Amino acid sequence: MALVPVYMPKFGMTMTEGFITEWHVEEGAVVHQGELLFSVETEKATSDVEALASGTIAEICAEAESDVPVGGIVAYIETDSEVS
């Protein structure tokens, strides 16, 4: 098993943080690569963030309606194989 961190992505050159408006999954949910995880509001737009790995949501580290710096860990996905 491997824990894959989910980071706050950078959607624009000047973006320093994103506001998580809504989670579309809960801890313990099984997700597949490309599945919608959460929505992020920035100064310019609202964007959706997809899972980059398949597995189980092991932990959500950032609650909905909170600001997270770019590159900050918002969740962990537990996968069935080692990820390097």
N, CA, C and O atoms as a Maestro MAE file, in Angstrom:
{
 s_m_m2io_version
 :::
 2.0.0
}

f_m_ct {
 s_m_title
 :::
 protein
 m_atom[336] {
  # First column is atom index #
  i_m_mmod_type
  r_m_x_coord
  r_m_y_coord
  r_m_z_coord
  i_m_residue_number
  s_m_chain_name
  s_m_pdb_residue_name
  s_m_pdb_atom_name
  i_m_atomic_number
  :::
  1 25 0.833 -1.184 0.000 1 A "MET " " N  " 7
  2 3 0.000 0.000 0.000 1 A "MET " " CA " 6
  3 2 0.880 1.250 0.000 1 A "MET " " C  " 6
  4 15 1.955 1.276 0.598 1 A "MET " " O  " 8
  5 25 0.398 2.272 -0.679 2 A "ALA " " N  " 7
  6 3 1.113 3.543 -0.721 2 A "ALA " " CA " 6
  7 2 0.120 4.674 -0.523 2 A "ALA " " C  " 6
  8 15 -1.017 4.612 -0.989 2 A "ALA " " O  " 8
  9 25 0.568 5.701 0.173 3 A "LEU " " N  " 7
  10 3 -0.253 6.902 0.334 3 A "LEU " " CA " 6
  11 2 0.203 7.929 -0.690 3 A "LEU " " C  " 6
  12 15 1.374 8.306 -0.727 3 A "LEU " " O  " 8
  13 25 -0.730 8.378 -1.519 4 A "VAL " " N  " 7
  14 3 -0.441 9.363 -2.552 4 A "VAL " " CA " 6
  15 2 -1.037 10.698 -2.096 4 A "VAL " " C  " 6
  16 15 -2.251 10.795 -1.919 4 A "VAL " " O  " 8
  17 25 -0.210 11.722 -1.903 5 A "PRO " " N  " 7
  18 3 -0.755 13.017 -1.493 5 A "PRO " " CA " 6
  19 2 -1.488 13.697 -2.647 5 A "PRO " " C  " 6
  20 15 -1.104 13.572 -3.810 5 A "PRO " " O  " 8
  21 25 -2.545 14.413 -2.299 6 A "VAL " " N  " 7
  22 3 -3.275 15.241 -3.258 6 A "VAL " " CA " 6
  23 2 -2.943 16.680 -2.893 6 A "VAL " " C  " 6
  24 15 -3.232 17.127 -1.783 6 A "VAL " " O  " 8
  25 25 -2.337 17.403 -3.825 7 A "TYR " " N  " 7
  26 3 -1.883 18.771 -3.576 7 A "TYR " " CA " 6
  27 2 -2.854 19.793 -4.154 7 A "TYR " " C  " 6
  28 15 -3.580 19.511 -5.107 7 A "TYR " " O  " 8
  29 25 -2.853 20.988 -3.558 8 A "MET " " N  " 7
  30 3 -3.581 22.111 -4.139 8 A "MET " " CA " 6
  31 2 -2.832 22.512 -5.405 8 A "MET " " C  " 6
  32 15 -1.672 22.920 -5.338 8 A "MET " " O  " 8
  33 25 -3.491 22.399 -6.562 9 A "PRO " " N  " 7
  34 3 -2.806 22.747 -7.807 9 A "PRO " " CA " 6
  35 2 -2.698 24.263 -7.992 9 A "PRO " " C  " 6
  36 15 -3.389 25.042 -7.335 9 A "PRO " " O  " 8
  37 25 -1.824 24.646 -8.893 10 A "LYS " " N  " 7
  38 3 -1.662 26.057 -9.250 10 A "LYS " " CA " 6
  39 2 -2.317 26.251 -10.610 10 A "LYS " " C  " 6
  40 15 -1.848 25.704 -11.608 10 A "LYS " " O  " 8
  41 25 -3.391 27.021 -10.657 11 A "PHE " " N  " 7
  42 3 -4.150 27.226 -11.887 11 A "PHE " " CA " 6
  43 2 -3.701 28.448 -12.682 11 A "PHE " " C  " 6
  44 15 -4.070 28.589 -13.847 11 A "PHE " " O  " 8
  45 25 -2.920 29.324 -12.080 12 A "GLY " " N  " 7
  46 3 -2.472 30.523 -12.785 12 A "GLY " " CA " 6
  47 2 -1.138 30.990 -12.239 12 A "GLY " " C  " 6
  48 15 -0.732 30.602 -11.143 12 A "GLY " " O  " 8
  49 25 -0.465 31.817 -13.002 13 A "MET " " N  " 7
  50 3 0.869 32.286 -12.619 13 A "MET " " CA " 6
  51 2 0.881 33.030 -11.287 13 A "MET " " C  " 6
  52 15 1.861 32.944 -10.546 13 A "MET " " O  " 8
  53 25 -0.180 33.753 -10.973 14 A "THR " " N  " 7
  54 3 -0.194 34.561 -9.757 14 A "THR " " CA " 6
  55 2 -0.923 33.885 -8.595 14 A "THR " " C  " 6
  56 15 -1.003 34.454 -7.506 14 A "THR " " O  " 8
  57 25 -1.444 32.704 -8.808 15 A "MET " " N  " 7
  58 3 -2.204 32.012 -7.757 15 A "MET " " CA " 6
  59 2 -1.270 31.593 -6.622 15 A "MET " " C  " 6
  60 15 -0.248 30.947 -6.851 15 A "MET " " O  " 8
  61 25 -1.636 31.972 -5.390 16 A "THR " " N  " 7
  62 3 -0.854 31.584 -4.222 16 A "THR " " CA " 6
  63 2 -1.629 30.652 -3.297 16 A "THR " " C  " 6
  64 15 -1.035 29.932 -2.495 16 A "THR " " O  " 8
  65 25 -2.967 30.665 -3.409 17 A "GLU " " N  " 7
  66 3 -3.807 29.782 -2.609 17 A "GLU " " CA " 6
  67 2 -5.129 29.573 -3.318 17 A "GLU " " C  " 6
  68 15 -5.518 30.348 -4.191 17 A "GLU " " O  " 8
  69 25 -5.816 28.503 -2.922 18 A "GLY " " N  " 7
  70 3 -7.140 28.224 -3.462 18 A "GLY " " CA " 6
  71 2 -8.122 28.005 -2.320 18 A "GLY " " C  " 6
  72 15 -7.745 27.567 -1.233 18 A "GLY " " O  " 8
  73 25 -9.366 28.311 -2.578 19 A "PHE " " N  " 7
  74 3 -10.442 28.158 -1.590 19 A "PHE " " CA " 6
  75 2 -11.244 26.924 -1.970 19 A "PHE " " C  " 6
  76 15 -11.889 26.902 -3.018 19 A "PHE " " O  " 8
  77 25 -11.207 25.890 -1.121 20 A "ILE " " N  " 7
  78 3 -11.970 24.669 -1.398 20 A "ILE " " CA " 6
  79 2 -13.435 24.970 -1.132 20 A "ILE " " C  " 6
  80 15 -13.833 25.196 0.011 20 A "ILE " " O  " 8
  81 25 -14.233 24.973 -2.187 21 A "THR " " N  " 7
  82 3 -15.655 25.283 -2.022 21 A "THR " " CA " 6
  83 2 -16.454 24.058 -1.631 21 A "THR " " C  " 6
  84 15 -17.450 24.160 -0.916 21 A "THR " " O  " 8
  85 25 -16.011 22.883 -2.106 22 A "GLU " " N  " 7
  86 3 -16.818 21.684 -1.880 22 A "GLU " " CA " 6
  87 2 -16.002 20.427 -2.155 22 A "GLU " " C  " 6
  88 15 -15.252 20.361 -3.129 22 A "GLU " " O  " 8
  89 25 -16.156 19.434 -1.289 23 A "TRP " " N  " 7
  90 3 -15.619 18.100 -1.531 23 A "TRP " " CA " 6
  91 2 -16.713 17.260 -2.190 23 A "TRP " " C  " 6
  92 15 -17.875 17.323 -1.790 23 A "TRP " " O  " 8
  93 25 -16.341 16.486 -3.187 24 A "HIS " " N  " 7
  94 3 -17.294 15.615 -3.873 24 A "HIS " " CA " 6
  95 2 -17.143 14.163 -3.441 24 A "HIS " " C  " 6
  96 15 -17.862 13.289 -3.925 24 A "HIS " " O  " 8
  97 25 -16.196 13.903 -2.519 25 A "VAL " " N  " 7
  98 3 -15.961 12.572 -1.967 25 A "VAL " " CA " 6
  99 2 -15.799 12.707 -0.453 25 A "VAL " " C  " 6
  100 15 -15.614 13.805 0.071 25 A "VAL " " O  " 8
  101 25 -15.873 11.573 0.233 26 A "GLU " " N  " 7
  102 3 -15.672 11.550 1.677 26 A "GLU " " CA " 6
  103 2 -14.527 10.612 2.004 26 A "GLU " " C  " 6
  104 15 -14.148 9.779 1.180 26 A "GLU " " O  " 8
  105 25 -13.969 10.742 3.211 27 A "GLU " " N  " 7
  106 3 -12.953 9.789 3.649 27 A "GLU " " CA " 6
  107 2 -13.529 8.383 3.575 27 A "GLU " " C  " 6
  108 15 -14.681 8.152 3.945 27 A "GLU " " O  " 8
  109 25 -12.721 7.451 3.097 28 A "GLY " " N  " 7
  110 3 -13.151 6.063 2.973 28 A "GLY " " CA " 6
  111 2 -13.754 5.724 1.617 28 A "GLY " " C  " 6
  112 15 -13.974 4.552 1.311 28 A "GLY " " O  " 8
  113 25 -14.022 6.744 0.802 29 A "ALA " " N  " 7
  114 3 -14.614 6.510 -0.518 29 A "ALA " " CA " 6
  115 2 -13.561 5.940 -1.472 29 A "ALA " " C  " 6
  116 15 -12.388 6.311 -1.413 29 A "ALA " " O  " 8
  117 25 -13.991 5.047 -2.335 30 A "VAL " " N  " 7
  118 3 -13.128 4.521 -3.387 30 A "VAL " " CA " 6
  119 2 -13.226 5.472 -4.575 30 A "VAL " " C  " 6
  120 15 -14.319 5.826 -5.017 30 A "VAL " " O  " 8
  121 25 -12.057 5.880 -5.086 31 A "VAL " " N  " 7
  122 3 -12.017 6.788 -6.231 31 A "VAL " " CA " 6
  123 2 -11.168 6.176 -7.338 31 A "VAL " " C  " 6
  124 15 -10.298 5.341 -7.091 31 A "VAL " " O  " 8
  125 25 -11.439 6.606 -8.543 32 A "HIS " " N  " 7
  126 3 -10.682 6.157 -9.706 32 A "HIS " " CA " 6
  127 2 -9.981 7.355 -10.324 32 A "HIS " " C  " 6
  128 15 -10.473 8.482 -10.261 32 A "HIS " " O  " 8
  129 25 -8.832 7.096 -10.918 33 A "GLN " " N  " 7
  130 3 -8.081 8.164 -11.564 33 A "GLN " " CA " 6
  131 2 -8.998 8.931 -12.505 33 A "GLN " " C  " 6
  132 15 -9.710 8.328 -13.308 33 A "GLN " " O  " 8
  133 25 -8.984 10.267 -12.412 34 A "GLY " " N  " 7
  134 3 -9.824 11.119 -13.243 34 A "GLY " " CA " 6
  135 2 -11.163 11.476 -12.622 34 A "GLY " " C  " 6
  136 15 -11.893 12.310 -13.159 34 A "GLY " " O  " 8
  137 25 -11.494 10.857 -11.497 35 A "GLU " " N  " 7
  138 3 -12.766 11.151 -10.815 35 A "GLU " " CA " 6
  139 2 -12.665 12.480 -10.069 35 A "GLU " " C  " 6
  140 15 -11.614 12.809 -9.518 35 A "GLU " " O  " 8
  141 25 -13.745 13.231 -10.053 36 A "LEU " " N  " 7
  142 3 -13.807 14.530 -9.396 36 A "LEU " " CA " 6
  143 2 -13.644 14.385 -7.883 36 A "LEU " " C  " 6
  144 15 -14.353 13.604 -7.249 36 A "LEU " " O  " 8
  145 25 -12.700 15.146 -7.304 37 A "LEU " " N  " 7
  146 3 -12.466 15.119 -5.869 37 A "LEU " " CA " 6
  147 2 -13.044 16.338 -5.162 37 A "LEU " " C  " 6
  148 15 -13.813 16.205 -4.210 37 A "LEU " " O  " 8
  149 25 -12.666 17.541 -5.637 38 A "PHE " " N  " 7
  150 3 -13.133 18.762 -4.972 38 A "PHE " " CA " 6
  151 2 -13.125 19.920 -5.950 38 A "PHE " " C  " 6
  152 15 -12.531 19.839 -7.025 38 A "PHE " " O  " 8
  153 25 -13.794 21.003 -5.563 39 A "SER " " N  " 7
  154 3 -13.845 22.223 -6.366 39 A "SER " " CA " 6
  155 2 -13.071 23.318 -5.652 39 A "SER " " C  " 6
  156 15 -13.115 23.435 -4.427 39 A "SER " " O  " 8
  157 25 -12.354 24.126 -6.449 40 A "VAL " " N  " 7
  158 3 -11.501 25.190 -5.923 40 A "VAL " " CA " 6
  159 2 -11.894 26.507 -6.562 40 A "VAL " " C  " 6
  160 15 -12.063 26.600 -7.778 40 A "VAL " " O  " 8
  161 25 -12.036 27.521 -5.727 41 A "GLU " " N  " 7
  162 3 -12.308 28.875 -6.219 41 A "GLU " " CA " 6
  163 2 -11.029 29.688 -6.090 41 A "GLU " " C  " 6
  164 15 -10.362 29.667 -5.056 41 A "GLU " " O  " 8
  165 25 -10.701 30.404 -7.157 42 A "THR " " N  " 7
  166 3 -9.549 31.308 -7.140 42 A "THR " " CA " 6
  167 2 -10.067 32.710 -7.426 42 A "THR " " C  " 6
  168 15 -11.275 32.919 -7.531 42 A "THR " " O  " 8
  169 25 -9.163 33.663 -7.551 43 A "GLU " " N  " 7
  170 3 -9.573 35.035 -7.855 43 A "GLU " " CA " 6
  171 2 -10.283 35.127 -9.196 43 A "GLU " " C  " 6
  172 15 -11.114 36.011 -9.402 43 A "GLU " " O  " 8
  173 25 -9.957 34.214 -10.113 44 A "LYS " " N  " 7
  174 3 -10.458 34.325 -11.471 44 A "LYS " " CA " 6
  175 2 -11.539 33.321 -11.852 44 A "LYS " " C  " 6
  176 15 -12.354 33.611 -12.728 44 A "LYS " " O  " 8
  177 25 -11.571 32.145 -11.219 45 A "ALA " " N  " 7
  178 3 -12.506 31.106 -11.670 45 A "ALA " " CA " 6
  179 2 -12.682 30.028 -10.603 45 A "ALA " " C  " 6
  180 15 -11.960 29.980 -9.607 45 A "ALA " " O  " 8
  181 25 -13.661 29.172 -10.848 46 A "THR " " N  " 7
  182 3 -13.840 27.970 -10.041 46 A "THR " " CA " 6
  183 2 -13.466 26.784 -10.918 46 A "THR " " C  " 6
  184 15 -13.925 26.667 -12.054 46 A "THR " " O  " 8
  185 25 -12.628 25.910 -10.376 47 A "SER " " N  " 7
  186 3 -12.142 24.754 -11.126 47 A "SER " " CA " 6
  187 2 -12.365 23.489 -10.321 47 A "SER " " C  " 6
  188 15 -12.477 23.528 -9.096 47 A "SER " " O  " 8
  189 25 -12.428 22.365 -11.025 48 A "ASP " " N  " 7
  190 3 -12.565 21.063 -10.383 48 A "ASP " " CA " 6
  191 2 -11.218 20.354 -10.406 48 A "ASP " " C  " 6
  192 15 -10.452 20.479 -11.362 48 A "ASP " " O  " 8
  193 25 -10.941 19.607 -9.338 49 A "VAL " " N  " 7
  194 3 -9.695 18.850 -9.241 49 A "VAL " " CA " 6
  195 2 -10.043 17.368 -9.258 49 A "VAL " " C  " 6
  196 15 -10.923 16.912 -8.529 49 A "VAL " " O  " 8
  197 25 -9.332 16.623 -10.109 50 A "GLU " " N  " 7
  198 3 -9.567 15.196 -10.281 50 A "GLU " " CA " 6
  199 2 -8.489 14.383 -9.584 50 A "GLU " " C  " 6
  200 15 -7.388 14.874 -9.334 50 A "GLU " " O  " 8
  201 25 -8.817 13.136 -9.274 51 A "ALA " " N  " 7
  202 3 -7.856 12.215 -8.674 51 A "ALA " " CA " 6
  203 2 -6.783 11.859 -9.691 51 A "ALA " " C  " 6
  204 15 -7.086 11.561 -10.846 51 A "ALA " " O  " 8
  205 25 -5.532 11.891 -9.256 52 A "LEU " " N  " 7
  206 3 -4.423 11.503 -10.116 52 A "LEU " " CA " 6
  207 2 -4.058 10.031 -9.942 52 A "LEU " " C  " 6
  208 15 -3.194 9.510 -10.647 52 A "LEU " " O  " 8
  209 25 -4.729 9.360 -8.987 53 A "ALA " " N  " 7
  210 3 -4.491 7.942 -8.734 53 A "ALA " " CA " 6
  211 2 -5.811 7.299 -8.312 53 A "ALA " " C  " 6
  212 15 -6.724 7.978 -7.842 53 A "ALA " " O  " 8
  213 25 -5.895 6.000 -8.484 54 A "SER " " N  " 7
  214 3 -7.055 5.243 -8.029 54 A "SER " " CA " 6
  215 2 -6.760 4.649 -6.659 54 A "SER " " C  " 6
  216 15 -5.629 4.255 -6.376 54 A "SER " " O  " 8
  217 25 -7.775 4.588 -5.816 55 A "GLY " " N  " 7
  218 3 -7.601 4.025 -4.483 55 A "GLY " " CA " 6
  219 2 -8.709 4.474 -3.557 55 A "GLY " " C  " 6
  220 15 -9.829 4.744 -3.993 55 A "GLY " " O  " 8
  221 25 -8.391 4.552 -2.277 56 A "THR " " N  " 7
  222 3 -9.354 4.943 -1.246 56 A "THR " " CA " 6
  223 2 -8.901 6.259 -0.620 56 A "THR " " C  " 6
  224 15 -7.717 6.450 -0.343 56 A "THR " " O  " 8
  225 25 -9.853 7.162 -0.400 57 A "ILE " " N  " 7
  226 3 -9.530 8.424 0.283 57 A "ILE " " CA " 6
  227 2 -9.195 8.081 1.733 57 A "ILE " " C  " 6
  228 15 -10.083 7.790 2.534 57 A "ILE " " O  " 8
  229 25 -7.908 8.118 2.059 58 A "ALA " " N  " 7
  230 3 -7.455 7.741 3.395 58 A "ALA " " CA " 6
  231 2 -7.664 8.871 4.403 58 A "ALA " " C  " 6
  232 15 -8.000 8.632 5.563 58 A "ALA " " O  " 8
  233 25 -7.459 10.108 3.938 59 A "GLU " " N  " 7
  234 3 -7.601 11.255 4.837 59 A "GLU " " CA " 6
  235 2 -7.851 12.521 4.032 59 A "GLU " " C  " 6
  236 15 -7.221 12.748 2.999 59 A "GLU " " O  " 8
  237 25 -8.772 13.337 4.511 60 A "ILE " " N  " 7
  238 3 -8.986 14.674 3.965 60 A "ILE " " CA " 6
  239 2 -8.367 15.638 4.963 60 A "ILE " " C  " 6
  240 15 -8.802 15.713 6.112 60 A "ILE " " O  " 8
  241 25 -7.357 16.372 4.531 61 A "CYS " " N  " 7
  242 3 -6.576 17.248 5.412 61 A "CYS " " CA " 6
  243 2 -7.067 18.693 5.426 61 A "CYS " " C  " 6
  244 15 -6.739 19.447 6.342 61 A "CYS " " O  " 8
  245 25 -7.844 19.083 4.427 62 A "ALA " " N  " 7
  246 3 -8.339 20.458 4.325 62 A "ALA " " CA " 6
  247 2 -9.854 20.416 4.154 62 A "ALA " " C  " 6
  248 15 -10.365 19.794 3.224 62 A "ALA " " O  " 8
  249 25 -10.543 21.062 5.029 63 A "GLU " " N  " 7
  250 3 -11.998 21.072 5.005 63 A "GLU " " CA " 6
  251 2 -12.550 21.959 3.893 63 A "GLU " " C  " 6
  252 15 -11.861 22.846 3.387 63 A "GLU " " O  " 8
  253 25 -13.789 21.708 3.526 64 A "ALA " " N  " 7
  254 3 -14.494 22.596 2.602 64 A "ALA " " CA " 6
  255 2 -14.581 23.972 3.246 64 A "ALA " " C  " 6
  256 15 -14.614 24.103 4.469 64 A "ALA " " O  " 8
  257 25 -14.616 24.993 2.399 65 A "GLU " " N  " 7
  258 3 -14.682 26.383 2.827 65 A "GLU " " CA " 6
  259 2 -13.430 26.810 3.581 65 A "GLU " " C  " 6
  260 15 -13.498 27.553 4.560 65 A "GLU " " O  " 8
  261 25 -12.279 26.321 3.103 66 A "SER " " N  " 7
  262 3 -11.011 26.741 3.688 66 A "SER " " CA " 6
  263 2 -10.020 27.083 2.582 66 A "SER " " C  " 6
  264 15 -10.087 26.550 1.475 66 A "SER " " O  " 8
  265 25 -9.096 27.988 2.913 67 A "ASP " " N  " 7
  266 3 -8.025 28.371 1.998 67 A "ASP " " CA " 6
  267 2 -6.844 27.434 2.201 67 A "ASP " " C  " 6
  268 15 -6.497 27.086 3.329 67 A "ASP " " O  " 8
  269 25 -6.226 27.028 1.084 68 A "VAL " " N  " 7
  270 3 -5.055 26.157 1.127 68 A "VAL " " CA " 6
  271 2 -3.994 26.746 0.202 68 A "VAL " " C  " 6
  272 15 -4.298 27.098 -0.938 68 A "VAL " " O  " 8
  273 25 -2.751 26.857 0.676 69 A "PRO " " N  " 7
  274 3 -1.702 27.381 -0.194 69 A "PRO " " CA " 6
  275 2 -1.422 26.431 -1.360 69 A "PRO " " C  " 6
  276 15 -1.590 25.218 -1.236 69 A "PRO " " O  " 8
  277 25 -0.999 26.985 -2.475 70 A "VAL " " N  " 7
  278 3 -0.609 26.175 -3.618 70 A "VAL " " CA " 6
  279 2 0.475 25.195 -3.160 70 A "VAL " " C  " 6
  280 15 1.435 25.587 -2.497 70 A "VAL " " O  " 8
  281 25 0.314 23.944 -3.513 71 A "GLY " " N  " 7
  282 3 1.269 22.911 -3.124 71 A "GLY " " CA " 6
  283 2 0.972 22.285 -1.786 71 A "GLY " " C  " 6
  284 15 1.616 21.308 -1.402 71 A "GLY " " O  " 8
  285 25 -0.002 22.835 -1.060 72 A "GLY " " N  " 7
  286 3 -0.388 22.258 0.227 72 A "GLY " " CA " 6
  287 2 -1.124 20.943 0.029 72 A "GLY " " C  " 6
  288 15 -1.857 20.773 -0.946 72 A "GLY " " O  " 8
  289 25 -0.927 20.015 0.955 73 A "ILE " " N  " 7
  290 3 -1.611 18.720 0.866 73 A "ILE " " CA " 6
  291 2 -3.037 18.873 1.358 73 A "ILE " " C  " 6
  292 15 -3.278 19.367 2.459 73 A "ILE " " O  " 8
  293 25 -3.990 18.439 0.524 74 A "VAL " " N  " 7
  294 3 -5.401 18.540 0.894 74 A "VAL " " CA " 6
  295 2 -6.002 17.182 1.255 74 A "VAL " " C  " 6
  296 15 -7.023 17.110 1.940 74 A "VAL " " O  " 8
  297 25 -5.358 16.101 0.787 75 A "ALA " " N  " 7
  298 3 -5.865 14.759 1.071 75 A "ALA " " CA " 6
  299 2 -4.793 13.726 0.745 75 A "ALA " " C  " 6
  300 15 -3.759 14.040 0.156 75 A "ALA " " O  " 8
  301 25 -5.066 12.482 1.145 76 A "TYR " " N  " 7
  302 3 -4.226 11.346 0.781 76 A "TYR " " CA " 6
  303 2 -5.104 10.254 0.185 76 A "TYR " " C  " 6
  304 15 -6.192 9.967 0.686 76 A "TYR " " O  " 8
  305 25 -4.613 9.650 -0.893 77 A "ILE " " N  " 7
  306 3 -5.278 8.493 -1.497 77 A "ILE " " CA " 6
  307 2 -4.411 7.280 -1.230 77 A "ILE " " C  " 6
  308 15 -3.220 7.286 -1.544 77 A "ILE " " O  " 8
  309 25 -4.994 6.237 -0.652 78 A "GLU " " N  " 7
  310 3 -4.274 4.992 -0.420 78 A "GLU " " CA " 6
  311 2 -4.453 4.105 -1.640 78 A "GLU " " C  " 6
  312 15 -5.575 3.762 -2.011 78 A "GLU " " O  " 8
  313 25 -3.346 3.736 -2.259 79 A "THR " " N  " 7
  314 3 -3.392 2.919 -3.464 79 A "THR " " CA " 6
  315 2 -2.984 1.484 -3.135 79 A "THR " " C  " 6
  316 15 -2.469 1.198 -2.055 79 A "THR " " O  " 8
  317 25 -3.224 0.599 -4.086 80 A "ASP " " N  " 7
  318 3 -2.893 -0.812 -3.885 80 A "ASP " " CA " 6
  319 2 -1.443 -1.140 -4.219 80 A "ASP " " C  " 6
  320 15 -0.958 -2.213 -3.861 80 A "ASP " " O  " 8
  321 25 -0.749 -0.244 -4.893 81 A "SER " " N  " 7
  322 3 0.632 -0.528 -5.283 81 A "SER " " CA " 6
  323 2 1.543 0.595 -4.857 81 A "SER " " C  " 6
  324 15 1.094 1.700 -4.552 81 A "SER " " O  " 8
  325 25 2.823 0.301 -4.838 82 A "GLU " " N  " 7
  326 3 3.829 1.302 -4.476 82 A "GLU " " CA " 6
  327 2 3.883 2.377 -5.553 82 A "GLU " " C  " 6
  328 15 3.844 2.060 -6.742 82 A "GLU " " O  " 8
  329 25 3.971 3.613 -5.165 83 A "VAL " " N  " 7
  330 3 4.071 4.730 -6.088 83 A "VAL " " CA " 6
  331 2 5.414 5.396 -5.835 83 A "VAL " " C  " 6
  332 15 5.766 5.687 -4.692 83 A "VAL " " O  " 8
  333 25 6.161 5.637 -6.905 84 A "SER " " N  " 7
  334 3 7.474 6.262 -6.715 84 A "SER " " CA " 6
  335 2 7.483 7.665 -7.243 84 A "SER " " C  " 6
  336 15 8.506 8.346 -7.169 84 A "SER " " O  " 8
  :::
 }
 m_bond[335] {
  # First column is bond index #
  i_m_from
  i_m_to
  i_m_order
  :::
  1 1 2 1
  2 2 3 1
  3 3 4 2
  4 3 5 1
  5 5 6 1
  6 6 7 1
  7 7 8 2
  8 7 9 1
  9 9 10 1
  10 10 11 1
  11 11 12 2
  12 11 13 1
  13 13 14 1
  14 14 15 1
  15 15 16 2
  16 15 17 1
  17 17 18 1
  18 18 19 1
  19 19 20 2
  20 19 21 1
  21 21 22 1
  22 22 23 1
  23 23 24 2
  24 23 25 1
  25 25 26 1
  26 26 27 1
  27 27 28 2
  28 27 29 1
  29 29 30 1
  30 30 31 1
  31 31 32 2
  32 31 33 1
  33 33 34 1
  34 34 35 1
  35 35 36 2
  36 35 37 1
  37 37 38 1
  38 38 39 1
  39 39 40 2
  40 39 41 1
  41 41 42 1
  42 42 43 1
  43 43 44 2
  44 43 45 1
  45 45 46 1
  46 46 47 1
  47 47 48 2
  48 47 49 1
  49 49 50 1
  50 50 51 1
  51 51 52 2
  52 51 53 1
  53 53 54 1
  54 54 55 1
  55 55 56 2
  56 55 57 1
  57 57 58 1
  58 58 59 1
  59 59 60 2
  60 59 61 1
  61 61 62 1
  62 62 63 1
  63 63 64 2
  64 63 65 1
  65 65 66 1
  66 66 67 1
  67 67 68 2
  68 67 69 1
  69 69 70 1
  70 70 71 1
  71 71 72 2
  72 71 73 1
  73 73 74 1
  74 74 75 1
  75 75 76 2
  76 75 77 1
  77 77 78 1
  78 78 79 1
  79 79 80 2
  80 79 81 1
  81 81 82 1
  82 82 83 1
  83 83 84 2
  84 83 85 1
  85 85 86 1
  86 86 87 1
  87 87 88 2
  88 87 89 1
  89 89 90 1
  90 90 91 1
  91 91 92 2
  92 91 93 1
  93 93 94 1
  94 94 95 1
  95 95 96 2
  96 95 97 1
  97 97 98 1
  98 98 99 1
  99 99 100 2
  100 99 101 1
  101 101 102 1
  102 102 103 1
  103 103 104 2
  104 103 105 1
  105 105 106 1
  106 106 107 1
  107 107 108 2
  108 107 109 1
  109 109 110 1
  110 110 111 1
  111 111 112 2
  112 111 113 1
  113 113 114 1
  114 114 115 1
  115 115 116 2
  116 115 117 1
  117 117 118 1
  118 118 119 1
  119 119 120 2
  120 119 121 1
  121 121 122 1
  122 122 123 1
  123 123 124 2
  124 123 125 1
  125 125 126 1
  126 126 127 1
  127 127 128 2
  128 127 129 1
  129 129 130 1
  130 130 131 1
  131 131 132 2
  132 131 133 1
  133 133 134 1
  134 134 135 1
  135 135 136 2
  136 135 137 1
  137 137 138 1
  138 138 139 1
  139 139 140 2
  140 139 141 1
  141 141 142 1
  142 142 143 1
  143 143 144 2
  144 143 145 1
  145 145 146 1
  146 146 147 1
  147 147 148 2
  148 147 149 1
  149 149 150 1
  150 150 151 1
  151 151 152 2
  152 151 153 1
  153 153 154 1
  154 154 155 1
  155 155 156 2
  156 155 157 1
  157 157 158 1
  158 158 159 1
  159 159 160 2
  160 159 161 1
  161 161 162 1
  162 162 163 1
  163 163 164 2
  164 163 165 1
  165 165 166 1
  166 166 167 1
  167 167 168 2
  168 167 169 1
  169 169 170 1
  170 170 171 1
  171 171 172 2
  172 171 173 1
  173 173 174 1
  174 174 175 1
  175 175 176 2
  176 175 177 1
  177 177 178 1
  178 178 179 1
  179 179 180 2
  180 179 181 1
  181 181 182 1
  182 182 183 1
  183 183 184 2
  184 183 185 1
  185 185 186 1
  186 186 187 1
  187 187 188 2
  188 187 189 1
  189 189 190 1
  190 190 191 1
  191 191 192 2
  192 191 193 1
  193 193 194 1
  194 194 195 1
  195 195 196 2
  196 195 197 1
  197 197 198 1
  198 198 199 1
  199 199 200 2
  200 199 201 1
  201 201 202 1
  202 202 203 1
  203 203 204 2
  204 203 205 1
  205 205 206 1
  206 206 207 1
  207 207 208 2
  208 207 209 1
  209 209 210 1
  210 210 211 1
  211 211 212 2
  212 211 213 1
  213 213 214 1
  214 214 215 1
  215 215 216 2
  216 215 217 1
  217 217 218 1
  218 218 219 1
  219 219 220 2
  220 219 221 1
  221 221 222 1
  222 222 223 1
  223 223 224 2
  224 223 225 1
  225 225 226 1
  226 226 227 1
  227 227 228 2
  228 227 229 1
  229 229 230 1
  230 230 231 1
  231 231 232 2
  232 231 233 1
  233 233 234 1
  234 234 235 1
  235 235 236 2
  236 235 237 1
  237 237 238 1
  238 238 239 1
  239 239 240 2
  240 239 241 1
  241 241 242 1
  242 242 243 1
  243 243 244 2
  244 243 245 1
  245 245 246 1
  246 246 247 1
  247 247 248 2
  248 247 249 1
  249 249 250 1
  250 250 251 1
  251 251 252 2
  252 251 253 1
  253 253 254 1
  254 254 255 1
  255 255 256 2
  256 255 257 1
  257 257 258 1
  258 258 259 1
  259 259 260 2
  260 259 261 1
  261 261 262 1
  262 262 263 1
  263 263 264 2
  264 263 265 1
  265 265 266 1
  266 266 267 1
  267 267 268 2
  268 267 269 1
  269 269 270 1
  270 270 271 1
  271 271 272 2
  272 271 273 1
  273 273 274 1
  274 274 275 1
  275 275 276 2
  276 275 277 1
  277 277 278 1
  278 278 279 1
  279 279 280 2
  280 279 281 1
  281 281 282 1
  282 282 283 1
  283 283 284 2
  284 283 285 1
  285 285 286 1
  286 286 287 1
  287 287 288 2
  288 287 289 1
  289 289 290 1
  290 290 291 1
  291 291 292 2
  292 291 293 1
  293 293 294 1
  294 294 295 1
  295 295 296 2
  296 295 297 1
  297 297 298 1
  298 298 299 1
  299 299 300 2
  300 299 301 1
  301 301 302 1
  302 302 303 1
  303 303 304 2
  304 303 305 1
  305 305 306 1
  306 306 307 1
  307 307 308 2
  308 307 309 1
  309 309 310 1
  310 310 311 1
  311 311 312 2
  312 311 313 1
  313 313 314 1
  314 314 315 1
  315 315 316 2
  316 315 317 1
  317 317 318 1
  318 318 319 1
  319 319 320 2
  320 319 321 1
  321 321 322 1
  322 322 323 1
  323 323 324 2
  324 323 325 1
  325 325 326 1
  326 326 327 1
  327 327 328 2
  328 327 329 1
  329 329 330 1
  330 330 331 1
  331 331 332 2
  332 331 333 1
  333 333 334 1
  334 334 335 1
  335 335 336 2
  :::
 }
}
